[in-house]
């Protein structure tokens, strides 16, 4: 076989910051014909919550939404680099444009190469467009929902999740039934659950907000380095709207790859709670109680409960057990010894060291996820059919 001849640039050029920046911008930019002008996109459609007795009998645990007018802007999010999810996205988008020609369908810029014919938006205009989205349809697994949560820093529109992943604990619908499900949502409303999130900030020993973080292997910056805390101590609360991460599952504070113990102090509502010596801590929402926290011995909590869980990771003390805290809790975790990393839903992370502090509280911006219109509780069914809770080996 004759080897192919390749042309290469001199290393002095290919490694220069200007060349690398140009290459990144070209890789993240879609052709102009596929980029929508966000200023021309109509505003978000308002919806109302039904609270009459009839709806409570049909779905006693979950309220019901009704759009005041037909939704106009739909964002489709698929599992990254998944052929089946790409195929489903193409099929759903084509059907939406055929049945509801007035609806604007958008995709993420990262999916443009897979689905070139669907409009997208520029990264710098993402906040403006996302604030106008009426409905988000996801095709993937639970990780796709976590990715969606990271995209919306404030209000999140209703989320319709189709299961195409491994477990699908957060995915109530099968993609094979997408036509019936979407028609029912457009015509007769839908029940939903507000999955509460956590707001998280990381500060260094000089009381500055740490703005550099890693998202899926790429270095990012929150562009909030002007934010500085005054009178920084355990009694101070923080504004979750200023430079905070929005987390649906959990914040995991762990010792990274080091074999040494991570020593952290924990404060609850300005009161000293405990000093943890071990591999780290997990602060999770009720939704995240069936994820990493459960693997570390934490309790499973129904997502309708307003709670925050504090679960140790391999603590030195045998008496340190998971705590279930009220929703108004404000948690501060200060690093006393060692180095580690704070991971947010497994997608974003920040290195932490001695003197750094992590502040966590419940976010005011929940994720409204659509649930099946059944009389039974989906969570009870899912922990039995998906997690095989308390199932003996012969019954699995």
C-alpha positions as CSV (number, residue, x, y, z in Angstrom):
1,X,0.0,0.0,0.0
2,X,1.3,3.4,-1.0
3,X,1.2,5.8,2.0
4,X,-0.7,9.1,1.4
5,X,1.3,12.3,1.4
6,X,0.0,14.8,3.9
7,X,0.8,18.5,4.0
8,X,1.4,19.9,7.4
9,X,2.0,23.4,8.7
10,X,5.2,24.3,10.6
11,X,4.8,23.6,14.3
12,X,5.5,27.2,15.1
13,X,2.2,28.1,13.2
14,X,0.0,25.2,14.1
15,X,0.7,25.6,17.8
16,X,0.3,29.4,17.9
17,X,-2.7,30.8,19.9
18,X,-4.0,32.6,16.8
19,X,-4.1,29.4,14.7
20,X,-5.7,27.3,17.5
21,X,-8.3,30.0,18.2
22,X,-9.2,30.1,14.5
23,X,-9.5,26.3,14.3
24,X,-11.8,26.2,17.3
25,X,-14.0,28.9,15.9
26,X,-14.3,27.2,12.6
27,X,-15.1,23.9,14.3
28,X,-17.8,25.4,16.4
29,X,-19.4,27.5,13.7
30,X,-22.2,26.2,11.4
31,X,-22.7,27.5,7.9
32,X,-24.6,30.7,7.8
33,X,-27.6,29.1,6.1
34,X,-28.3,27.0,9.1
35,X,-27.9,29.7,11.8
36,X,-31.1,31.4,12.9
37,X,-31.4,35.1,13.8
38,X,-32.4,34.8,17.4
39,X,-34.0,38.3,17.3
40,X,-36.7,37.1,14.9
41,X,-37.7,34.1,17.0
42,X,-41.0,34.7,18.8
43,X,-41.1,34.9,22.6
44,X,-41.8,31.9,24.8
45,X,-45.4,30.7,24.9
46,X,-47.0,31.1,28.4
47,X,-48.7,28.1,30.1
48,X,-51.0,27.7,33.0
49,X,-51.2,25.1,35.7
50,X,-54.5,23.2,36.1
51,X,-55.6,22.6,39.7
52,X,-59.2,21.5,39.5
53,X,-60.5,18.4,41.2
54,X,-60.8,16.4,38.0
55,X,-57.1,16.7,37.2
56,X,-56.2,15.9,40.8
57,X,-58.1,12.7,40.5
58,X,-56.4,11.7,37.3
59,X,-52.9,12.6,38.6
60,X,-53.1,13.2,42.4
61,X,-49.3,13.8,42.8
62,X,-48.5,15.8,39.8
63,X,-50.0,19.1,38.5
64,X,-51.0,19.5,34.9
65,X,-49.9,22.1,32.4
66,X,-51.8,23.8,29.6
67,X,-50.3,26.1,27.1
68,X,-52.3,29.3,26.6
69,X,-51.5,29.0,22.9
70,X,-49.7,26.4,20.7
71,X,-46.0,26.3,21.4
72,X,-43.9,27.8,18.6
73,X,-40.3,27.0,19.4
74,X,-39.0,23.5,20.1
75,X,-35.4,22.5,20.8
76,X,-34.3,18.9,20.0
77,X,-31.4,17.5,22.0
78,X,-30.0,14.1,21.2
79,X,-27.4,11.8,22.7
80,X,-24.0,12.8,21.4
81,X,-22.5,10.6,18.7
82,X,-25.4,8.1,18.8
83,X,-26.7,6.9,15.4
84,X,-30.1,5.8,16.7
85,X,-30.6,9.1,18.5
86,X,-29.7,11.0,15.3
87,X,-32.1,8.9,13.3
88,X,-34.9,9.6,15.8
89,X,-34.1,13.3,15.8
90,X,-34.4,13.4,12.0
91,X,-37.7,11.5,12.0
92,X,-39.3,13.6,14.8
93,X,-38.2,16.9,13.3
94,X,-39.5,16.0,9.8
95,X,-42.8,14.9,11.3
96,X,-43.1,18.1,13.4
97,X,-42.6,20.3,10.3
98,X,-45.1,18.2,8.3
99,X,-47.9,18.2,10.9
100,X,-47.2,21.6,12.5
101,X,-45.6,23.8,9.9
102,X,-45.8,26.9,12.0
103,X,-43.5,25.4,14.7
104,X,-39.8,26.4,14.7
105,X,-37.5,23.5,15.3
106,X,-33.9,24.0,16.5
107,X,-31.0,21.8,17.4
108,X,-27.8,22.4,19.3
109,X,-24.7,23.7,17.3
110,X,-22.9,20.5,18.2
111,X,-25.4,18.4,16.3
112,X,-25.2,20.4,13.0
113,X,-22.8,17.9,11.4
114,X,-25.2,15.1,12.1
115,X,-28.4,16.9,11.1
116,X,-27.4,19.7,8.7
117,X,-30.8,20.7,7.5
118,X,-32.3,21.8,10.9
119,X,-31.7,25.4,12.0
120,X,-29.3,26.0,14.9
121,X,-27.9,29.1,16.7
122,X,-24.5,30.6,17.5
123,X,-23.0,29.8,20.8
124,X,-22.8,33.5,21.8
125,X,-26.6,33.8,21.2
126,X,-27.5,30.6,23.1
127,X,-29.0,32.5,26.2
128,X,-31.3,34.6,24.0
129,X,-32.6,31.6,22.1
130,X,-33.0,29.3,25.1
131,X,-35.1,31.9,26.9
132,X,-37.6,31.6,24.0
133,X,-37.9,27.8,23.8
134,X,-41.4,26.5,24.6
135,X,-40.6,22.8,24.8
136,X,-37.4,20.7,24.8
137,X,-37.5,17.1,23.4
138,X,-34.6,14.9,24.3
139,X,-33.5,11.6,22.8
140,X,-31.0,9.7,24.8
141,X,-30.4,8.6,28.3
142,X,-30.2,10.2,31.8
143,X,-27.0,11.9,30.8
144,X,-28.9,13.8,28.1
145,X,-31.2,15.3,30.7
146,X,-28.1,16.3,32.8
147,X,-26.7,18.0,29.7
148,X,-29.9,19.8,29.1
149,X,-29.9,21.0,32.8
150,X,-26.5,22.5,32.3
151,X,-27.6,24.4,29.2
152,X,-30.3,26.3,31.1
153,X,-28.9,28.5,33.8
154,X,-32.3,30.0,34.8
155,X,-35.9,29.1,33.8
156,X,-36.3,25.7,32.1
157,X,-39.2,25.0,29.7
158,X,-41.1,21.8,29.9
159,X,-39.0,18.7,29.0
160,X,-40.3,15.7,27.0
161,X,-37.8,12.9,27.4
162,X,-37.7,9.9,25.1
163,X,-35.6,6.9,26.4
164,X,-32.7,5.8,24.1
165,X,-30.0,5.2,26.7
166,X,-28.9,2.5,29.0
167,X,-31.1,2.9,32.1
168,X,-33.5,5.8,31.4
169,X,-34.5,6.4,35.0
170,X,-35.4,10.0,34.0
171,X,-36.9,9.1,30.7
172,X,-40.6,8.2,30.9
173,X,-41.5,7.8,27.3
174,X,-40.6,5.3,24.5
175,X,-39.4,7.0,21.3
176,X,-41.6,4.6,19.2
177,X,-44.7,6.4,20.5
178,X,-43.5,9.9,19.8
179,X,-46.4,10.8,17.5
180,X,-49.1,9.9,20.0
181,X,-47.2,11.5,22.9
182,X,-46.6,14.8,21.2
183,X,-50.1,15.1,19.9
184,X,-51.5,14.4,23.3
185,X,-49.3,17.1,24.8
186,X,-50.3,19.7,22.2
187,X,-54.0,18.9,22.5
188,X,-54.8,18.0,26.1
189,X,-52.1,19.2,28.3
190,X,-49.8,17.0,30.4
191,X,-48.8,16.2,33.9
192,X,-45.3,17.1,35.1
193,X,-42.9,17.0,38.0
194,X,-40.7,19.9,39.0
195,X,-37.3,18.3,39.6
196,X,-35.5,20.6,42.0
197,X,-31.9,21.6,41.2
198,X,-29.0,22.8,43.3
199,X,-27.1,26.1,42.9
200,X,-23.4,25.8,43.5
201,X,-20.5,28.3,43.7
202,X,-16.8,27.7,44.2
203,X,-14.5,30.3,45.8
204,X,-10.8,30.4,46.4
205,X,-8.9,31.3,49.5
206,X,-8.9,35.0,48.5
207,X,-12.7,35.1,48.4
208,X,-12.9,35.3,44.6
209,X,-15.3,33.2,42.5
210,X,-13.5,30.5,40.6
211,X,-14.5,31.0,37.0
212,X,-12.3,28.5,35.1
213,X,-13.8,25.0,34.9
214,X,-13.8,22.0,32.6
215,X,-16.9,21.0,30.6
216,X,-16.6,17.6,28.9
217,X,-12.8,17.9,28.7
218,X,-12.8,21.5,27.4
219,X,-11.6,24.5,29.5
220,X,-14.3,27.1,30.0
221,X,-14.7,30.4,31.8
222,X,-17.8,31.8,33.4
223,X,-16.7,35.3,32.6
224,X,-17.6,36.4,36.1
225,X,-14.2,37.2,37.6
226,X,-15.5,40.6,38.6
227,X,-17.6,38.9,41.3
228,X,-16.0,39.1,44.7
229,X,-17.4,38.2,48.1
230,X,-17.2,40.7,50.9
231,X,-17.0,39.6,54.6
232,X,-16.4,36.1,53.5
233,X,-17.3,33.6,56.3
234,X,-19.5,30.7,57.1
235,X,-22.5,32.9,57.9
236,X,-22.7,34.6,54.5
237,X,-25.2,33.4,52.0
238,X,-24.7,33.8,48.2
239,X,-26.9,34.8,45.3
240,X,-27.4,31.7,43.2
241,X,-28.0,33.9,40.1
242,X,-24.4,35.2,40.2
243,X,-21.9,32.7,38.7
244,X,-23.6,29.6,40.1
245,X,-23.7,26.2,38.5
246,X,-27.2,24.6,38.2
247,X,-27.0,21.0,39.1
248,X,-29.8,18.4,38.7
249,X,-28.3,15.3,40.3
250,X,-25.3,16.1,42.6
251,X,-22.2,17.9,43.4
252,X,-19.4,15.4,44.1
253,X,-16.4,16.6,46.0
254,X,-13.7,13.9,45.8
255,X,-9.9,13.5,46.1
256,X,-9.4,13.1,42.4
257,X,-6.6,10.6,41.6
258,X,-4.6,11.2,44.7
259,X,-4.3,8.4,47.2
260,X,-4.4,10.8,50.2
261,X,-7.4,11.6,52.4
262,X,-9.4,14.8,51.6
263,X,-10.1,16.8,54.7
264,X,-13.1,19.1,54.6
265,X,-15.2,21.1,57.1
266,X,-19.0,21.1,56.6
267,X,-21.3,24.0,57.7
268,X,-25.1,23.9,57.7
269,X,-26.9,27.3,57.8
270,X,-23.8,29.0,59.2
271,X,-23.4,26.3,62.0
272,X,-20.4,24.0,62.0
273,X,-21.7,20.5,61.2
274,X,-18.7,18.1,61.0
275,X,-15.2,17.5,59.6
276,X,-15.1,14.8,57.0
277,X,-11.9,12.8,56.4
278,X,-12.2,10.4,53.5
279,X,-12.6,10.3,49.8
280,X,-15.0,13.1,49.7
281,X,-18.7,14.2,49.9
282,X,-21.8,14.1,47.7
283,X,-24.5,16.8,48.0
284,X,-27.4,15.7,45.9
285,X,-31.0,16.6,45.2
286,X,-33.9,14.3,45.6
287,X,-33.7,13.4,41.9
288,X,-30.0,12.6,42.3
289,X,-30.6,10.4,45.3
290,X,-30.8,7.4,43.0
291,X,-27.5,8.2,41.3
292,X,-24.0,8.5,42.8
293,X,-25.3,9.1,46.3
294,X,-27.2,5.8,46.4
295,X,-24.0,4.0,45.3
296,X,-22.3,5.4,48.3
297,X,-25.0,4.2,50.7
298,X,-27.4,7.2,50.6
299,X,-31.1,6.8,50.9
300,X,-33.4,6.8,47.9
301,X,-35.7,9.9,48.2
302,X,-38.9,10.5,46.2
303,X,-38.4,13.4,43.8
304,X,-41.5,15.2,45.1
305,X,-39.8,15.8,48.4
306,X,-38.0,19.1,49.0
307,X,-34.8,17.8,50.4
308,X,-31.0,17.9,50.0
309,X,-28.8,14.9,50.8
310,X,-25.3,14.9,52.2
311,X,-23.5,11.6,51.7
312,X,-19.9,10.8,52.5
313,X,-17.7,8.9,50.1
314,X,-15.7,6.2,52.0
315,X,-15.4,8.2,55.3
316,X,-12.8,7.3,57.8
317,X,-15.4,7.3,60.6
318,X,-17.8,4.4,60.6
319,X,-20.5,6.5,62.2
320,X,-20.7,9.0,59.4
321,X,-24.0,8.2,57.6
322,X,-25.9,10.0,54.9
323,X,-28.1,13.0,56.0
324,X,-31.4,14.1,54.6
325,X,-31.7,17.9,55.0
326,X,-34.5,20.4,54.5
327,X,-34.7,22.3,51.2
328,X,-33.8,25.7,52.8
329,X,-30.4,24.4,53.9
330,X,-27.4,26.3,52.9
331,X,-24.3,24.2,52.9
332,X,-20.7,25.3,52.9
333,X,-17.8,22.8,52.4
334,X,-14.3,24.1,53.0
335,X,-11.2,22.3,52.0
336,X,-8.8,22.0,55.0
337,X,-6.2,19.5,53.7
338,X,-5.5,17.9,50.4
339,X,-6.4,18.5,46.8
340,X,-9.4,17.4,44.9
341,X,-12.1,18.2,42.4
342,X,-15.7,19.4,42.5
343,X,-17.8,17.7,39.9
344,X,-21.2,19.0,38.8
345,X,-23.5,16.3,37.4
346,X,-20.4,14.7,35.9
347,X,-20.2,17.1,33.0
348,X,-18.4,20.1,34.6
349,X,-15.6,20.2,37.2
350,X,-13.3,22.5,39.0
351,X,-10.1,21.7,40.8
352,X,-10.1,22.5,44.5
353,X,-7.4,22.9,47.1
354,X,-6.8,24.0,50.7
355,X,-8.6,27.3,51.4
356,X,-11.3,26.8,48.7
357,X,-14.9,26.6,49.6
358,X,-18.0,25.3,47.9
359,X,-21.4,26.8,48.6
360,X,-24.6,24.9,47.8
361,X,-28.3,25.6,48.2
362,X,-31.5,24.7,46.4
363,X,-32.0,26.5,43.1
364,X,-35.1,28.5,42.4
365,X,-35.1,27.1,38.8
366,X,-36.4,23.5,38.7
367,X,-36.6,21.3,35.6
368,X,-40.3,20.5,34.7
369,X,-40.2,17.1,33.2
370,X,-43.4,15.6,31.6
371,X,-44.6,12.3,33.1
372,X,-46.9,9.6,31.8
373,X,-50.7,10.2,32.5
374,X,-51.1,7.2,34.8
375,X,-52.9,6.7,38.1
376,X,-49.9,4.9,39.6
377,X,-46.7,6.6,40.8
378,X,-44.0,6.3,38.1
379,X,-41.2,6.5,40.7
380,X,-42.4,3.4,42.6
381,X,-42.7,1.5,39.3
382,X,-39.2,2.6,38.2
383,X,-37.3,1.7,41.3
384,X,-38.8,-1.8,40.9
385,X,-38.5,-2.3,37.2
386,X,-35.3,-0.4,36.5
387,X,-33.3,-0.5,39.8
388,X,-34.7,-3.9,41.0
389,X,-35.1,-2.5,44.4
390,X,-35.2,-5.2,47.1
391,X,-35.5,-7.9,44.5
392,X,-34.1,-11.3,45.3
393,X,-31.8,-12.9,42.8
394,X,-34.2,-15.6,41.4
395,X,-36.8,-12.8,40.6
396,X,-34.4,-10.7,38.5
